Amino acid sequence: MTMQEFVDRFVARMLAVAGPTFDDGSSIQQYAKDTAPSYFDEYVNDPLETPEVCADSDMSYWGE
């Protein structure tokens, strides 16, 4: 999987679960695009860390 494919799937997962905006009105899509590349190395080192798993992990910290 290329980094762009990873980013696309990561973004799609966040949007599917959380919708288009945070409570403050900022864009979840932009956040996801900015954040996804930092998870790509995890995927490369461990293919079980799919884009969806990484997105879910990131979202699990929201609201804390």
N, CA, C and O atoms as a printed pandas DataFrame, in Angstrom:
     atom_number atom_name residue_name chain_id  residue_number  x_coord  y_coord  z_coord
0              1         N          MET        A               1    0.852   -1.169    0.000
1              2        CA          MET        A               1    0.000    0.000    0.000
2              3         C          MET        A               1    0.903    1.239    0.000
3              4         O          MET        A               1    1.897    1.303    0.724
4              5         N          THR        A               2    0.539    2.198   -0.814
5              6        CA          THR        A               2    1.290    3.448   -0.838
6              7         C          THR        A               2    0.859    4.336    0.327
7              8         O          THR        A               2   -0.169    4.095    0.961
8              9         N          MET        A               3    1.658    5.361    0.598
9             10        CA          MET        A               3    1.276    6.291    1.656
10            11         C          MET        A               3   -0.047    6.971    1.302
11            12         O          MET        A               3   -0.886    7.174    2.180
12            13         N          GLN        A               4   -0.243    7.324    0.035
13            14        CA          GLN        A               4   -1.483    8.005   -0.345
14            15         C          GLN        A               4   -2.695    7.106   -0.121
15            16         O          GLN        A               4   -3.735    7.577    0.341
16            17         N          GLU        A               5   -2.575    5.828   -0.440
17            18        CA          GLU        A               5   -3.677    4.892   -0.185
18            19         C          GLU        A               5   -3.954    4.798    1.315
19            20         O          GLU        A               5   -5.108    4.764    1.740
20            21         N          PHE        A               6   -2.889    4.755    2.108
21            22        CA          PHE        A               6   -3.034    4.704    3.560
22            23         C          PHE        A               6   -3.774    5.942    4.051
23            24         O          PHE        A               6   -4.733    5.837    4.817
24            25         N          VAL        A               7   -3.330    7.112    3.611
25            26        CA          VAL        A               7   -3.954    8.372    4.022
26            27         C          VAL        A               7   -5.427    8.395    3.628
27            28         O          VAL        A               7   -6.278    8.785    4.427
28            29         N          ASP        A               8   -5.727    7.983    2.406
29            30        CA          ASP        A               8   -7.121    7.992    1.933
30            31         C          ASP        A               8   -8.011    7.115    2.803
31            32         O          ASP        A               8   -9.127    7.506    3.145
32            33         N          ARG        A               9   -7.526    5.938    3.159
33            34        CA          ARG        A               9   -8.322    5.035    3.999
34            35         C          ARG        A               9   -8.442    5.549    5.422
35            36         O          ARG        A               9   -9.499    5.417    6.039
36            37         N          PHE        A              10   -7.365    6.139    5.957
37            38        CA          PHE        A              10   -7.367    6.727    7.293
38            39         C          PHE        A              10   -8.408    7.849    7.348
39            40         O          PHE        A              10   -9.226    7.897    8.267
40            41         N          VAL        A              11   -8.375    8.738    6.373
41            42        CA          VAL        A              11   -9.332    9.852    6.310
42            43         C          VAL        A              11  -10.758    9.319    6.198
43            44         O          VAL        A              11  -11.650    9.781    6.910
44            45         N          ALA        A              12  -10.975    8.363    5.323
45            46        CA          ALA        A              12  -12.317    7.808    5.133
46            47         C          ALA        A              12  -12.859    7.213    6.427
47            48         O          ALA        A              12  -14.038    7.377    6.742
48            49         N          ARG        A              13  -12.006    6.526    7.173
49            50        CA          ARG        A              13  -12.439    5.928    8.446
50            51         C          ARG        A              13  -12.856    6.997    9.443
51            52         O          ARG        A              13  -13.907    6.890   10.074
52            53         N          MET        A              14  -12.030    8.028    9.583
53            54        CA          MET        A              14  -12.375    9.083   10.540
54            55         C          MET        A              14  -13.677    9.771   10.160
55            56         O          MET        A              14  -14.515   10.041   11.021
56            57         N          LEU        A              15  -13.848   10.054    8.880
57            58        CA          LEU        A              15  -15.070   10.723    8.443
58            59         C          LEU        A              15  -16.293    9.825    8.645
59            60         O          LEU        A              15  -17.361   10.306    9.022
60            61         N          ALA        A              16  -16.139    8.534    8.398
61            62        CA          ALA        A              16  -17.255    7.594    8.566
62            63         C          ALA        A              16  -17.676    7.492   10.029
63            64         O          ALA        A              16  -18.865    7.378   10.328
64            65         N          VAL        A              17  -16.717    7.534   10.929
65            66        CA          VAL        A              17  -17.011    7.371   12.353
66            67         C          VAL        A              17  -17.406    8.687   13.007
67            68         O          VAL        A              17  -18.354    8.738   13.791
68            69         N          ALA        A              18  -16.677    9.750   12.685
69            70        CA          ALA        A              18  -16.824   10.999   13.439
70            71         C          ALA        A              18  -17.554   12.116   12.702
71            72         O          ALA        A              18  -17.935   13.111   13.320
72            73         N          GLY        A              19  -17.755   11.972   11.400
73            74        CA          GLY        A              19  -18.410   13.033   10.647
74            75         C          GLY        A              19  -17.421   14.083   10.176
75            76         O          GLY        A              19  -16.212   13.903   10.323
76            77         N          PRO        A              20  -17.915   15.179    9.612
77            78        CA          PRO        A              20  -17.037   16.140    8.947
78            79         C          PRO        A              20  -16.334   17.153    9.843
79            80         O          PRO        A              20  -15.297   17.692    9.457
80            81         N          THR        A              21  -16.873   17.423   11.031
81            82        CA          THR        A              21  -16.266   18.474   11.855
82            83         C          THR        A              21  -16.212   18.085   13.329
83            84         O          THR        A              21  -17.015   17.295   13.827
84            85         N          PHE        A              22  -15.222   18.681   14.005
85            86        CA          PHE        A              22  -15.143   18.575   15.452
86            87         C          PHE        A              22  -16.189   19.501   16.067
87            88         O          PHE        A              22  -16.805   20.300   15.361
88            89         N          ASP        A              23  -16.388   19.398   17.357
89            90        CA          ASP        A              23  -17.361   20.248   18.050
90            91         C          ASP        A              23  -17.070   21.732   17.866
91            92         O          ASP        A              23  -17.986   22.555   17.879
92            93         N          ASP        A              24  -15.799   22.074   17.696
93            94        CA          ASP        A              24  -15.432   23.486   17.523
94            95         C          ASP        A              24  -15.556   23.955   16.075
95            96         O          ASP        A              24  -15.244   25.104   15.761
96            97         N          GLY        A              25  -16.013   23.063   15.193
97            98        CA          GLY        A              25  -16.221   23.415   13.799
98            99         C          GLY        A              25  -15.033   23.169   12.889
99           100         O          GLY        A              25  -15.149   23.330   11.674
100          101         N          SER        A              26  -13.889   22.781   13.446
101          102        CA          SER        A              26  -12.722   22.520   12.600
102          103         C          SER        A              26  -12.903   21.206   11.834
103          104         O          SER        A              26  -13.671   20.330   12.233
104          105         N          SER        A              27  -12.183   21.100   10.742
105          106        CA          SER        A              27  -12.335   19.999    9.798
106          107         C          SER        A              27  -11.651   18.715   10.272
107          108         O          SER        A              27  -10.448   18.698   10.534
108          109         N          ILE        A              28  -12.423   17.663   10.376
109          110        CA          ILE        A              28  -11.853   16.353   10.688
110          111         C          ILE        A              28  -11.066   15.845    9.489
111          112         O          ILE        A              28  -10.040   15.187    9.659
112          113         N          GLN        A              29  -11.526   16.136    8.293
113          114        CA          GLN        A              29  -10.803   15.702    7.099
114          115         C          GLN        A              29   -9.394   16.277    7.073
115          116         O          GLN        A              29   -8.436   15.558    6.791
116          117         N          GLN        A              30   -9.261   17.560    7.362
117          118        CA          GLN        A              30   -7.936   18.172    7.360
118          119         C          GLN        A              30   -7.065   17.597    8.473
119          120         O          GLN        A              30   -5.883   17.321    8.265
120          121         N          TYR        A              31   -7.653   17.419    9.652
121          122        CA          TYR        A              31   -6.924   16.809   10.762
122          123         C          TYR        A              31   -6.414   15.426   10.354
123          124         O          TYR        A              31   -5.251   15.094   10.584
124          125         N          ALA        A              32   -7.287   14.629    9.751
125          126        CA          ALA        A              32   -6.924   13.271    9.361
126          127         C          ALA        A              32   -5.816   13.280    8.311
127          128         O          ALA        A              32   -4.878   12.487    8.392
128          129         N          LYS        A              33   -5.918   14.167    7.333
129          130        CA          LYS        A              33   -4.870   14.259    6.306
130          131         C          LYS        A              33   -3.527   14.642    6.915
131          132         O          LYS        A              33   -2.485   14.142    6.493
132          133         N          ASP        A              34   -3.553   15.520    7.897
133          134        CA          ASP        A              34   -2.323   15.959    8.547
134          135         C          ASP        A              34   -1.744   14.885    9.465
135          136         O          ASP        A              34   -0.528   14.803    9.635
136          137         N          THR        A              35   -2.606   14.067   10.054
137          138        CA          THR        A              35   -2.194   13.083   11.052
138          139         C          THR        A              35   -1.801   11.736   10.463
139          140         O          THR        A              35   -0.892   11.081   10.974
140          141         N          ALA        A              36   -2.459   11.322    9.416
141          142        CA          ALA        A              36   -2.263    9.977    8.856
142          143         C          ALA        A              36   -0.812    9.638    8.544
143          144         O          ALA        A              36   -0.379    8.528    8.855
144          145         N          PRO        A              37   -0.037   10.547    7.940
145          146        CA          PRO        A              37    1.345   10.161    7.617
146          147         C          PRO        A              37    2.168    9.738    8.831
147          148         O          PRO        A              37    3.084    8.925    8.702
148          149         N          SER        A              38    1.857   10.272    9.990
149          150        CA          SER        A              38    2.618    9.885   11.183
150          151         C          SER        A              38    2.341    8.439   11.584
151          152         O          SER        A              38    3.146    7.829   12.289
152          153         N          TYR        A              39    1.228    7.892   11.149
153          154        CA          TYR        A              39    0.900    6.492   11.441
154          155         C          TYR        A              39    1.413    5.535   10.371
155          156         O          TYR        A              39    1.436    4.323   10.586
156          157         N          PHE        A              40    1.819    6.062    9.230
157          158        CA          PHE        A              40    2.226    5.204    8.116
158          159         C          PHE        A              40    3.408    4.323    8.490
159          160         O          PHE        A              40    3.446    3.156    8.101
160          161         N          ASP        A              41    4.373    4.853    9.236
161          162        CA          ASP        A              41    5.534    4.054    9.640
162          163         C          ASP        A              41    5.126    2.857   10.490
163          164         O          ASP        A              41    5.719    1.785   10.376
164          165         N          GLU        A              42    4.120    3.031   11.338
165          166        CA          GLU        A              42    3.619    1.905   12.126
166          167         C          GLU        A              42    3.098    0.813   11.214
167          168         O          GLU        A              42    3.360   -0.370   11.434
168          169         N          TYR        A              43    2.349    1.219   10.173
169          170        CA          TYR        A              43    1.801    0.248    9.223
170          171         C          TYR        A              43    2.927   -0.490    8.501
171          172         O          TYR        A              43    2.869   -1.709    8.341
172          173         N          VAL        A              44    3.952    0.248    8.065
173          174        CA          VAL        A              44    5.063   -0.366    7.341
174          175         C          VAL        A              44    5.758   -1.407    8.217
175          176         O          VAL        A              44    6.152   -2.468    7.734
176          177         N          ASN        A              45    5.904   -1.100    9.496
177          178        CA          ASN        A              45    6.571   -2.025   10.413
178          179         C          ASN        A              45    5.668   -3.151   10.902
179          180         O          ASN        A              45    6.158   -4.192   11.341
180          181         N          ASP        A              46    4.369   -2.955   10.831
181          182        CA          ASP        A              46    3.406   -3.964   11.299
182          183         C          ASP        A              46    2.134   -3.861   10.472
183          184         O          ASP        A              46    1.251   -3.067   10.796
184          185         N          PRO        A              47    2.027   -4.656    9.404
185          186        CA          PRO        A              47    0.873   -4.567    8.515
186          187         C          PRO        A              47   -0.489   -4.804    9.187
187          188         O          PRO        A              47   -1.524   -4.529    8.580
188          189         N          LEU        A              48   -0.503   -5.301   10.409
189          190        CA          LEU        A              48   -1.777   -5.436   11.121
190          191         C          LEU        A              48   -2.294   -4.080   11.583
191          192         O          LEU        A              48   -3.470   -3.938   11.918
192          193         N          GLU        A              49   -1.410   -3.082   11.600
193          194        CA          GLU        A              49   -1.800   -1.714   11.946
194          195         C          GLU        A              49   -2.376   -1.042   10.688
195          196         O          GLU        A              49   -1.749   -0.161   10.100
196          197         N          THR        A              50   -3.555   -1.468   10.296
197          198        CA          THR        A              50   -4.186   -0.933    9.091
198          199         C          THR        A              50   -4.558    0.537    9.288
199          200         O          THR        A              50   -4.566    1.032   10.416
200          201         N          PRO        A              51   -4.864    1.228    8.201
201          202        CA          PRO        A              51   -5.297    2.616    8.347
202          203         C          PRO        A              51   -6.498    2.759    9.276
203          204         O          PRO        A              51   -6.592    3.709   10.054
204          205         N          GLU        A              52   -7.403    1.809    9.181
205          206        CA          GLU        A              52   -8.598    1.859   10.012
206          207         C          GLU        A              52   -8.265    1.654   11.489
207          208         O          GLU        A              52   -8.809    2.347   12.349
208          209         N          VAL        A              53   -7.388    0.719   11.784
209          210        CA          VAL        A              53   -6.960    0.477   13.164
210          211         C          VAL        A              53   -6.250    1.710   13.711
211          212         O          VAL        A              53   -6.478    2.108   14.854
212          213         N          CYS        A              54   -5.393    2.310   12.898
213          214        CA          CYS        A              54   -4.671    3.511   13.330
214          215         C          CYS        A              54   -5.627    4.682   13.561
215          216         O          CYS        A              54   -5.482    5.416   14.539
216          217         N          ALA        A              55   -6.597    4.860   12.671
217          218        CA          ALA        A              55   -7.573    5.944   12.840
218          219         C          ALA        A              55   -8.389    5.723   14.111
219          220         O          ALA        A              55   -8.618    6.658   14.879
220          221         N          ASP        A              56   -8.826    4.488   14.329
221          222        CA          ASP        A              56   -9.592    4.188   15.544
222          223         C          ASP        A              56   -8.765    4.464   16.796
223          224         O          ASP        A              56   -9.277    4.985   17.787
224          225         N          SER        A              57   -7.486    4.112   16.742
225          226        CA          SER        A              57   -6.608    4.357   17.878
226          227         C          SER        A              57   -6.492    5.851   18.145
227          228         O          SER        A              57   -6.582    6.279   19.296
228          229         N          ASP        A              58   -6.297    6.643   17.112
229          230        CA          ASP        A              58   -6.191    8.088   17.277
230          231         C          ASP        A              58   -7.485    8.658   17.846
231          232         O          ASP        A              58   -7.452    9.474   18.767
232          233         N          MET        A              59   -8.607    8.240   17.313
233          234        CA          MET        A              59   -9.896    8.759   17.777
234          235         C          MET        A              59  -10.189    8.359   19.210
235          236         O          MET        A              59  -10.955    9.038   19.894
236          237         N          SER        A              60   -9.595    7.273   19.677
237          238        CA          SER        A              60   -9.865    6.825   21.043
238          239         C          SER        A              60   -9.362    7.832   22.078
239          240         O          SER        A              60   -9.791    7.797   23.232
240          241         N          TYR        A              61   -8.464    8.720   21.681
241          242        CA          TYR        A              61   -7.922    9.725   22.593
242          243         C          TYR        A              61   -8.727   11.027   22.581
243          244         O          TYR        A              61   -8.493   11.895   23.421
244          245         N          TRP        A              62   -9.651   11.175   21.666
245          246        CA          TRP        A              62  -10.434   12.406   21.567
246          247         C          TRP        A              62  -11.316   12.537   22.792
247          248         O          TRP        A              62  -11.902   11.559   23.256
248          249         N          GLY        A              63  -11.404   13.710   23.296
249          250        CA          GLY        A              63  -12.262   13.964   24.438
250          251         C          GLY        A              63  -11.629   13.684   25.787
251          252         O          GLY        A              63  -12.257   13.866   26.830
252          253         N          GLU        A              64  -10.389   13.242   25.760
253          254        CA          GLU        A              64   -9.714   12.978   27.039
254          255         C          GLU        A              64   -9.080   14.224   27.570
255          256         O          GLU        A              64   -8.466   14.198   28.636
